[in-house]
Amino acid sequence: MKQSKQSQLIHIWEDYEFYLNIPKTFTGSNKPFVYFYYLNAKANKSERIRRYVGKNGGNIKQVKEEAKVIVKELASMLSNNWNPITNLQNEVTLNSTSTILNCIDYWLRKREEALVNQAIGKKALKNNKILMMHFKSYLEKVALLHIKAKDINHIHIKEFLDYKASERNWGKVTYNTYLVDLGNLFNYLKGFKIINDSPCDNVVRKNTKFDSTRFKVFEKEELLTVSSLLSTDKRYFGLHVATKLLFKYNIRPLEIIRLQVRDVDFINSLLTIPYHKTKNGNEARFRLDAEILCLLKEIINDSPNEWFIFGGRSKPSETQVCDDYFGQNWRFFKNRHNLPTHLKMYALKHTSNYYDIQDGASFEEIRQRNRHANLQVTTLYIKERLFKNVIKPSESRLF
């Protein structure tokens, strides 16, 4: 079948124009094809990129339908920085005209590289991705996903945080944390001179000065209930041992998941946490009492020295569990036993501090056990509970 040769524009996407070329005849090697022009950066000239379309028995309608599908695929590939000349992904470069979407995607890729280089941890990257997921969904909702990064202002940021705080029931601390994390993105763009000023700088943080601490101290009845449930529910034996270490020795959950069998000296009743496993980078040594020694012996059993004490299913493992392992276990434990939501696992650390002070321990003793830099940090977490104490008269007889 003979057809008149025609080349017609069938689609425009961003700066690209896609044409469909139909040959005069469909005989021999003659085929219809879709084409567009793409800049060859090395040669500094545009090259025609072609994709052939099936002959479809000479049916022009079917040829056009197939061409539309091919164009859609090409546009999708180009949107993902595909270079049709090299058939590779282009390295995205940011500039003052870059959209906020391009900037977010670029920053997240750089954060992933930072994880590989051990410059950040898995939890930091995870939090970055969650925040950017919320941010992108909001920008899409208000039709700002393709706005230039330099046009984002503090009003956009505040409206995003207020909207999400209402939707997700964020507290003040979470609101402030996400504001800081969002500021990291814009400070990164500021460093590359994509923007002049961070829009987060002019967003006021929520005032938490007079709020209750996130780690509310357990009342005695609550503490006894939780202790009893943990000691009798064998499914949470690992959590039971971990909370004992947290309560008695103020060892942080992140430090507990890093503990290996080799760190326990059963002969001398010592637990040594090497400097590279502690929060402050200093080695910490703990004198273990009979109860903890017995519990650790039960959980470790005959496990190899290099294994981590707290693996999955309350057993040691040759691989370390995730950072939020005990957080997840604690939530499952609370749900299973219908415990109040305000009972936080980390609050056990501050609960033991409070009751020790009530029993006569000095603030300096508590500071040393917590490995705090100063007494202000120690009192910060238990000040709310201290304010509830009944004030007693001075015992001095000098006046």
Salt bridges, closest charged atoms under 4 A:
ASP105 OD1 - LYS136 NZ 3.18
GLU112 OE2 - LYS129 NZ 2.97
GLU113 OE1 - LYS110 NZ 3.56
ASP162 OD2 - LYS158 NZ 2.59
GLU167 OE1 - LYS164 NZ 2.69
ASP211 OD1 - LYS172 NZ 3.55
GLU219 OE1 - ARG385 NH2 3.02
GLU222 OE2 - HIS342 NE2 2.92
ASP233 OD1 - ARG235 NE 3.00
ASP233 OD2 - ARG336 NE 3.78
ASP233 OD2 - HIS337 NE2 2.88
GLU255 OE2 - ARG252 NH1 3.37
GLU255 OE1 - ARG371 NH2 2.88
ASP263 OD2 - LYS277 NZ 2.69
ASP289 OD2 - LYS248 NZ 2.58
GLU291 OE2 - LYS244 NZ 2.98
GLU291 OE1 - LYS248 NZ 2.43
ASP324 OD2 - ARG331 NH2 2.67
ASP356 OD2 - ARG369 NH1 2.74
GLU364 OE2 - ARG367 NH2 2.81
